[in-house]
Amino acid sequence: MNITVAGGTGTVGRDVVSIARARGHHVVSLSRAEGVNLVSGEGLAKALEGTAAVIDVASIQTLNEKKSVDFFSTTTGNLLQLGKAAGVQHHVALSIVGADKAAAGYYAGKLAQEKLVSSADVPWTILRATQFHEFAGQVLQRSSVGPLALVPRMATQPVAARAVAEALVDAAEAGPQGRIADLGGPERKQLVDLVRAYALRHGRKRLIIEFTAPGPLWRAMRNGGLIPAAGAGVGRQTFSEWLETERNGT
C-alpha cells in the first residue's frame, strides 16, 4: 500500500514510517525537511499523488489555544482537500484521549481536527492515545526555571510512542473504521513522579515542585479526564521500562 505520513520526522512519526516500511508498504514522509509545508500546502499536492492512505501525526508545540486550533484546522484541511483531489481512500488521524473533556489550549486544536476529519468526504479513522513516555522529558524542559521545575498536577497513563505507531499502521491496513478504541499505557501515574524519575535518570538536578493549575483544562488533567475508559487498548511497555532504554535527554 502507498502510505503518506504527515509529521513523519516526529516522535511517533518516525516509528510509523519505519513500521510501515518494515511491513512492505511504500511510504512517503511529509515534513518541511522533505520539502512539504503542511500549513501553506507547498509541495503537498504532488506528495499525495498515488497515496492510498494518509496517516496524520503532525503536531505543534504550543499551549496557546488559537495557535493550536489554527495549526490543526489548516493542516488537516489541506490534507483532506488535497487528499480527496489526489484520490486518497483513507485518512488516519492521531488524537488525544479526553480531548473533548479538556477542550482548551493544545487540546482544543485536536478537537477541531477530529471534527474536520469526521465530517470530511474522505473515509476516516481516528485513534485517541494518551501522552507518550517522552512527555515527561518535554515537561521537565518546558517547566524548568533555573534550579526549579514547576510541574502541574496531572494523572496520566503514558504509552510507548512505538505502540501508538503500530496501532496507526494497523488502522491504515484495516481500512476506515471511524473512532476506534482509545490506546493508553499499562500504568496510571502522576506526572510529577514521571518527571522526577526522568530527571534522576538523566542527572538533571532540579527541585521539582508539583502545583495545582487553575482552569477547566487542568481540572480535567488532574481529575483523570485524560485517562482511557474501560475497553481501551493497552500498550505493554511501562514508563520504567522505557526509561531504562532511553538514552537521549530532552
MARVEXGU-463143 format. One record per residue: x, y, z of N, C-alpha, C, CB in turn; residue in three letters. Coordinates in steps of 0.2 Angstrom, whole numbers, plus 2048, in hexadecimal, padded with zeros to 3 digits. Each point is the difference from the previous one (the first is absolute). Glycine has a CB too. Example, Ala and Ser with C-alpha at 12.3 -4.5 7.8 and 13.67 -1.06 7.14 Angstrom:
<pts>
8427E48277FC8068008048068007F77FA806ALA80780B7F68048068017FC8058038067FD7F6SER
</pts>
This chain:
<pts>
8047FA8007FC8068008048068007F77FA806MET80780B7F78048078007FD8048068028007F3ASN8028018117FE8048068048068017FD7F6806ILE8008107FB8038068017FF8028087FE8047F4THR8087FE80F8008028078018078018047F4803VAL7F78107FF8018078028038008077F68037F9ALA8108018078048008078047FA8007F7806805GLY80C7F77F68047FA8008068018037FB7FD7F6GLY80880980D8068008037FF8018078058057F6THR7F57FB80D7FF8018078007FA8047F98097FDGLY8067F880A8017FA8047FC7FA7FE801809809THR7F97F87F67FC7FA7FE8017FF7F87F880180AVAL8098047F28007FF7F98067FC7FE7FB80B7FFGLY80B7F68048057FC7FE7FF7F880180780A803ARG7F57F58027FF7F98017FA7FD7FB80380180CASP7F88047F27FB7FE7FB8047FE7FA7F7808805VAL80E7FD7F98037FF7F98047F980080180D7FFVAL8037F28078047FA8007FC7F9800809807806SER7F17FA7FE7FC7FA8017FC7FE7F97FF80380CILE7FF8027F17FC8007F98057FD7FB7F8809803ALA80E7F97FD8057FE7FB8027F980180480C7FFARG7FD7F28088027F98027FA7FB7FE807805809ALA7F37FE7F67FA7FB7FE7FF8007F97FB80380BARG80A8017F18007FF7F97FC8067FC8017F4802GLY7FD8118027FC8057FD8058057FD7F67FF808HIS8088057F38038057FD7FE8068048017FB7F4HIS80480980F7FF8058048038077FE7FF7F780AVAL7FD80E7F68028077FF7FF8048067FE7FF7F4VAL80880480F7FF8048068008077FE8077F8806SER7F480B7FD7FF8087FF8028048067F67FD7F9LEU80F8078058028058058048067FC8017F780ASER80180E7FA8038057FC8077FE7FE7FA808807ARG8097F37FD8067FD7FE8007FD7F98037FE80CALA7F77FF7F37FF7FD7F97FD8047FB7FF7F6806GLU8018117FC7FE8057FB7F88017FF80A7FD7FAGLY7F380180C7F88008007FE8058067FF7F47FAVAL7FD8118047FE8048067F87FF8008098097FEASN7F67F48087F97FE8017FB8068018047F5805LEU7FF8107FE7FC8068017FF8047FA80580180BVAL8008007F17FF8047FA7FD7FC7FA809808803SER7F87F17FE7FE7FB7FA8068007FB7F4803802GLY8118007FF8068007FB8027F87FF80380C803GLU7FD7F27F78037F97FF7FB7FA80280B805801GLY7EF7FD8027FC7FB8027FC7FC7FB7FF80780ALEU7FF7FC7F17FC7FD7FB8047FB7FC7F980A7FFALA80D7F78008047FC7FC8027FA8058058097F9LYS7FC7F880D8027FB8057FB7FB801807808805ALA7F27FA7FA7FB7FC8017FE7FC7FA7FC808808LEU8077F97F27FE7FC7FA8017F980180380A7F9GLU7F87F28068017F88007FF7FE8078078007F7GLY7F780480E8007FE8077F97FC80180780A804THR7F97F08007FA7FD8017FE8028078037F67F9ALA80280B80C7FE8028078058058037FB7F5801ALA8028108028048058037FF7FF8087FE8087F7VAL8087F880C8007FF8078038078038027F3800ILE7FA8108048018078028028008077F88057F7ASP80F7FC80A8028018078048078018017F3801VAL7FE8117FA8038078017FE8048068008007F3ALA8048048107FE8038068048078017FE7F5805SER80080E8008038078018018008087FB8067F6ILE80B7FD80C8018018077FE80780280A7F97FFGLN7F08078047FD8068037FA7FE8058038067F5THR7FC7FF8107FB7FF8047FA8057FF8087FC809LEU7FA8097F27FB8057FD7FB7FD7FC809808800ASN7F17F98037FA7FD7FC7FF8037F97FA7FF80BGLU8078077F47FF8027F98057FE7FB7FB80A805LYS80B7F57FD8067FE7FC7FE7F87FF809808805LYS7F57F58007FF7F87FF7FA7FF7FB8047FE80BSER7F68067F67FB7FF7FC8018027F97F9803809VAL80B8037F68028027F98047FB7FD80080C804ASP8057F17FF8057FB7FD7FC7FA7FE809804807PHE7F37F97FE7FD7FA7FE7FA8017FB8037FB80BPHE7FA80A7F57FA8027FB8038007F97F9806809SER80D7FE7F78038017F98037FA7FD80280C804THR8027F18008047FA7FE7FB7FA7FE80A803807THR7F17FC7FD7FB7FB7FF7FC8017FA8007FE80CTHR7FE8097F47FC8027FA8047FF7F97FA808808GLY80C7FA7F88047FF7FA8017F87FF80680B802ASN7FB7F18038017F97FE7FA7FD7FE8087FF809LEU7F28037F97FA7FD7FE7FE8037F97FC7FF80CLEU8058077F37FE8037F98047FD7FB7FC80A806GLN80B7F77FB8047FD7FB8007F97FF80780A802LEU7F87F28048007F98007FA7FE7FC8057FF80BGLY7F58047F67FA7FE7FC8028017F87F880380ALYS80B8027F58018027F98057FB7FD7FE80C802ALA8077F18028057FB7FE7FD7F9800809807804ALA7F17F87FF7FD7F98008027FC8068008007F4GLY8028048118017FC8077FA7FD802809808803VAL7F77F17FF7FB7FC8027FF8008078027F97F6GLN80380980E7FF7FF8088048058037FE7F47FFHIS7FF8108068048058048007FD8077FD80A7F8HIS8097F580A8017FE8078038058058027F47FCVAL7FB80E8098028068048017FE8077FA8087F9ALA80C7FA80A8017FF8077FE80680480A7F97FDLEU7F28058087FD8058058027FE8077F78037F8SER80680180D8027FF8077FA7FD8048098097FFILE7F87F38057FB7FD8057FD8068048057F5800VAL7F580C8007FD8068048008067FD8037FA80AGLY7FE8077F08008067FC7FA8048018087FB7F8ALA7F28018087FA8048017FF8028077FB7F97F7ASP80880480E7FF8028078058068027FD7F4803LYS80880D7F98058058028018047F98067F9809ALA7F480A7F58018037F98028088017F77F87FCALA80F8088068038078018087FF7FE7F7804809ALA80C8027F68077FF7FE8027FC7FA80280280CGLY8037FA7F58027FB7FB7FA7FB7FE80C801804TYR7F07FD8017FB7FB7FF7FA8037FC8037FB80BTYR7FC80B7F57FB8037FC8027FF7F87FD809809ALA8097F87F68027FF7F97FF7F87FD808809802GLY7F97F38037FF7F97FE7F87FE7FF80B7FD807LYS7F18077FD7F97FF8007FE8037F97FE80080DLEU8058057F17FE8037FA8027FC7FA80180B805ALA8057F17FC8027FC7FB7FB7FA7FF80C803803GLN7F27FA8037FB7FA8007FA8027FC8057FC80BGLU7F880A7F67FA8027FD8018017F97FD80680ALYS8097FC7F38018017F98007F97FD80680B802LEU7FE7F18018017F97FD7F97FC80080C800804VAL7F18008017F97FC8017FB8037FB8037FD80CSER7FE8097F27FA8037FC8038007F87FB80780ASER80B7F77F58028007F97FE7FB7FB80A805805ALA7F77FC7F57FE7FB7FB8047FA7FF7FB80A7FAASP80C7F78098047FB8007FF7FB8058098077FBVAL7F67F28047FF7FB8058068018067FA7F87F7PRO80480780F8048028058017FB8067FE80B7FDTRP8077F58078017FD8068038058058017F47FATHR7FD80C80C8038048058027FC8067F980A7FDILE80D7F68058037FD8068028058058047F67F9LEU7F980980D8028058068057FC8047F5806800ARG8107FD8028057FD8048028048068057FA7F6ALA7FE80380F8028048068078037FE7F97F9808THR80A80B7FD8068037FF8067FB7FF7FC80A807GLN8097F77F58057FC7FF8058008067FF8017F4PHE8057FA80D8058008058048068008007F3800HIS80280F7FA8048067FF7FD8068038047FB7F5GLU7F680580C7FD8068038038038067F57FC7FBPHE80E7FF80A8038028068068057FF7FC7F5805ALA8088097F68068047FE7FE8077FD8067F57FEGLY7F580B7FE7FD8067FD7FE8058067FD7FA7F5GLN7FF8038107FE8048058068038047F57F9801VAL8108038018058028048048067FC8017F4805LEU80080B7F58038057FC7FC8078008057F77F9GLN7F58088067FB8067FF7FF8048077FB7FB7F6ARG80580180F7FE8028078068038047F67F8800SER8108077FE8068018048018088008057F57FDSER7FC80E8098028078018068008047F48047FEVAL8127FC8008068008048007F980380080C802GLY8017F38058017FA8037F97FD80180A804805PRO7F07FF7FA7FA7FE8017FC7FD7FA7FF808809LEU7FD7F37F87FB7FE7FB7F98008038097F97FAALA7F380A8037F98018037FB7FB7FB80280C805LEU7FC7EF7FE7FC7FB7FC7F980080280A7F97FFVAL7F18087FD7F98008017FE7F98037FE8097F8PRO7FD7F780C7FD7FA8037FC7FC7FA7FF80580CARG8037F57F27FD7FD7FB8007F880180380A7F8MET7F77F38078007F97FF8017FE7F97F87FF80AALA80C7FC7F58027FE7F98017F980080580B7FDTHR7FA7F27FD8017F97FF8057FF7F97F47FD806GLN8128057FB8048017FA8017F97FC806809806PRO7FB7F87F48017FA7FB8068017FC7F37FF800VAL8107FC7FD8058007FC7FE8037F98057F6806ALA7FF80E7F87FF8037F98007FB7FB80580A803ALA7FF7F17FE8007FA7FB7FA7FC80080C800801ARG7F17FF8057F97FD8007FB8047FC8037FB80BALA7FD80B7F67FB8057FC8017FF7F980080880AVAL8077F87F48018007F97FE7F97FD80A807802ALA7F77F48027FD7F97FD7F98007FF8097FB806GLU7F38087FF7F98008007FE8057FA7FF7FE80CALA8048077F27FF8047FA8017FC7FA80380A806LEU8027F37F98017FC7FA7FB7FA80080D803800VAL7F27FA8057FA7FB8007FA8037FE8057FA809ASP7F980C7F97FA8037FE8008027F87FF80580CALA8077FD7F28008017F87FF7FA7FC808809803ALA7FB7F18007FF7FA7FC7F97FD80180C7FE802GLU7F18048037F97FD8017FA8047FC8047FC80CALA7FE80A7F27FB8047FD7FC8048047FF7F77F8GLY7FD80E8067FC8058047FC7FD8058008077F6PRO8007FB8107FC7FD8057FD8068058087F6800GLN7F98107FE7FD8058058048018067F57FE7FCGLY80880380A8048008068017F98027FB80B804ARG80B7F37FD8027FA8038028008078047FD7F5ILE7FD7FE80F8018008078068048027FB7F4800ALA8058108058058048028067FB8027F8809805ASP80E7FA7FC8067FC8018048048068017FB7F4LEU8008018118048038068067FB8027F6807804GLY80E7FB8018057FC8027FD7FC8068098087FDGLY7FC7F38057FE7FB8057FF8038078057F87F9PRO7FD80E8098008028077FE8078008097F9803GLU7F38098027FD8078028058038057F47FD7FEARG80F8098008058038047FE8078018097F87FBLYS7FB80B80A8008088008058037FC7FB7FF80CGLN8048067F18058037FB8068028047F78047F9LEU8097FF80D8058028048057FA8017F9809805VAL8057F17FD8047FA8018047FE7FA7F87FC808ASP8058057F28037FE7FA8068057FE7F57FB7FCLEU80980C8058058057FF8067FF8057F78087FCVAL8087F680A8057FF8058057FA7FE7F9805809ARG8037F67F58047FA7FE8048027FA7F77F8804ALA80780B7F78038027FA8068058027F67FF7F9TYR80980580B8068058028057FC8047F8809801ALA8077F28038057FC8038037FC7FB7F980080ALEU8047FD7F18037FC7FB8058047FD7F67F97FFARG80980D7FF8048047FC8058058047F77FF7F7HIS80980080F8048058047FE8078008097F87FEGLY7F18098017FD8078007FF8028077FB7FF7F4ARG80980580F7FF8028077FB80680080C7FC803LYS7EE8027FF7FB8058017FC7FF8067FF8017F4ARG7FE80480F7FB8008067FA8007FC807805809LEU7F57F57F77FA7FF7FC7FA8018048067F87F8ILE7F680D8077FB8028047F97FF7FD807808806ILE7F57F47FD7F97FF7FD7FB8058028027F47FFGLU7FA80F7FC7FB8058027FA7FF7FD809808801PHE7F27FB8017F97FF7FE7FE8067FB7FD7F980ATHR8038067F07FF8057FB7F88017FF80B7FD7FAALA7F380A8057F98018007FD7FF7F9802809809PRO7F87F77F77FC8007F97FE7F97FF8078097FCGLY7F47F67FF7FD7FA7FE8047FB7FD7F68067FFPRO80F7FC7FD8057FC7FD8047FC8058018087F7LEU8027FB80E8047FD8057FC7FC8058088097FFTRP7F17F98027FC7FC8047FF7F97FD7FA80B804ARG8057F57F67FF7FA7FC8067FC8017F88057F8ALA80E7FE8078067FC8018017FD8078058087F7MET7FA7FC80E8017FD8067FB7FB80380680A802ARG7F47F77FB7FA7FC8027FF7F97FC7FB80A804ASN80A7F57F88007FA7FC7FC8007F98017FA80BGLY7FE80C7F37FC8017FA8047FE7FA7FA809805GLY80D7F67FB8047FE7FB8027F980080480B7FFLEU7F87F18068027F98017FB7FC7FC80480280BILE7FE7F97F17FB7FC7FC7FB7FC8048097FE7F8PRO7F18028057FB7FC8038007F97FF7F980A7FEALA8037F28068007F97FF7FF7FE7F97FC7FE80BALA8087FD7F27FF7FD7F98068037FC7F47FF802GLY8108068018058027FB8067FB7FF7FD80C805ALA8077F67F68057FB7FF8068028057FD7FF7F4GLY8077FC80D8058028058077FE7FE7F87FE809VAL80D8067F68077FF7FE8037FC80680080A7F9GLY8057F28058047FC8048068038047FD7F77F8ARG80680E8058068038037FE8058068067FE7F5GLN7FD8018117FF8048058058067FF7FC7F7808THR80380F7FC8048058008077FE8027F6808802PHE80A7F48048077FE8028047FC7FB7FB80080CSER8017FC7F18047FC7FB8028047FA7F97F7803GLU80380E7FB8038057FB8068048027F48017FCTRP80B80180A8068048038067FD8007F8806807LEU8087F37FA8067FC8018048007F97FB7F9809GLU8018087F28037FF7F98018077FD7FA7F57FETHR8038108058008077FD8078038017F4801802GLU80F8027F98078028018018087FF8037F57FCARG7F880D8008018087FE7FC8048048037FD7F5ASN8008078107FC8058047FD8057FB8077FE80AGLY7F48057F97FC8057FC8038078027F67F9800THR
</pts>
